[in-house]
Amino acid sequence: MDKELLIQVTEEMYLLFPLFKNKLFKHKKSLKHNSMPHSYFHVLKVLKKRGPLPMSEIGRKVCISKSNMTSLIDKLVQNGLTERIPDQNDRRVINIALTEKGNQLIEDWHSHSNQQIMKKLSSISDEDMETLHKSLKNIRTILNKMDES
């Protein structure tokens, strides 16, 4: 592999993430739950997509340590967004599940987020939109090919 190209791609990635955040994902501040840390939304999104999971598995999916997951889940339970449910197959395992309130929050957040992103994207030309679409599909395809290690 060309080492210089590898260095350039690495540097471009470091520049790309802040651009995504600043250009497309700044709308969190306009949400009514704007005081909620982003990690809460990540946990709720995982539960929405995967269903009830043990705390350790949620932590792995959102890259949060076990020690931090306990207090995070405690706060989500206190806010009525998640609940603890004993596993029916293994009494030692407690699964975390999304409540109706948590589900509604994620749906509201997702709808608001999509509206804000589409509003920002509507300012670019059709040609640029097509280029962006193809580029994003290519990035996802390439990243899915990478090793998990």
ChimeraX attribute file (.defattr): number of C-alpha atoms within 10 A of each C-alpha:
attribute: neighborCount
match mode: 1-to-1
recipient: residues
	/A:1	5
	/A:2	6
	/A:3	8
	/A:4	9
	/A:5	10
	/A:6	11
	/A:7	10
	/A:8	10
	/A:9	12
	/A:10	12
	/A:11	11
	/A:12	11
	/A:13	11
	/A:14	10
	/A:15	11
	/A:16	11
	/A:17	11
	/A:18	12
	/A:19	12
	/A:20	11
	/A:21	11
	/A:22	10
	/A:23	13
	/A:24	17
	/A:25	16
	/A:26	13
	/A:27	17
	/A:28	16
	/A:29	11
	/A:30	11
	/A:31	13
	/A:32	11
	/A:33	11
	/A:34	11
	/A:35	9
	/A:36	13
	/A:37	10
	/A:38	11
	/A:39	14
	/A:40	15
	/A:41	15
	/A:42	16
	/A:43	23
	/A:44	26
	/A:45	20
	/A:46	18
	/A:47	21
	/A:48	17
	/A:49	8
	/A:50	11
	/A:51	13
	/A:52	20
	/A:53	20
	/A:54	16
	/A:55	19
	/A:56	18
	/A:57	15
	/A:58	24
	/A:59	19
	/A:60	12
	/A:61	11
	/A:62	15
	/A:63	12
	/A:64	16
	/A:65	12
	/A:66	15
	/A:67	10
	/A:68	10
	/A:69	20
	/A:70	14
	/A:71	11
	/A:72	17
	/A:73	21
	/A:74	14
	/A:75	14
	/A:76	21
	/A:77	18
	/A:78	11
	/A:79	12
	/A:80	14
	/A:81	21
	/A:82	24
	/A:83	19
	/A:84	18
	/A:85	14
	/A:86	13
	/A:87	15
	/A:88	10
	/A:89	7
	/A:90	8
	/A:91	8
	/A:92	9
	/A:93	15
	/A:94	18
	/A:95	19
	/A:96	26
	/A:97	23
	/A:98	25
	/A:99	19
	/A:100	12
	/A:101	13
	/A:102	23
	/A:103	18
	/A:104	13
	/A:105	18
	/A:106	20
	/A:107	14
	/A:108	14
	/A:109	17
	/A:110	13
	/A:111	11
	/A:112	16
	/A:113	19
	/A:114	15
	/A:115	13
	/A:116	18
	/A:117	15
	/A:118	12
	/A:119	11
	/A:120	13
	/A:121	16
	/A:122	11
	/A:123	10
	/A:124	10
	/A:125	10
	/A:126	11
	/A:127	9
	/A:128	12
	/A:129	14
	/A:130	11
	/A:131	12
	/A:132	14
	/A:133	12
	/A:134	12
	/A:135	12
	/A:136	12
	/A:137	12
	/A:138	12
	/A:139	12
	/A:140	11
	/A:141	11
	/A:142	10
	/A:143	11
	/A:144	10
	/A:145	9
	/A:146	8
	/A:147	6
	/A:148	6
	/A:149	3
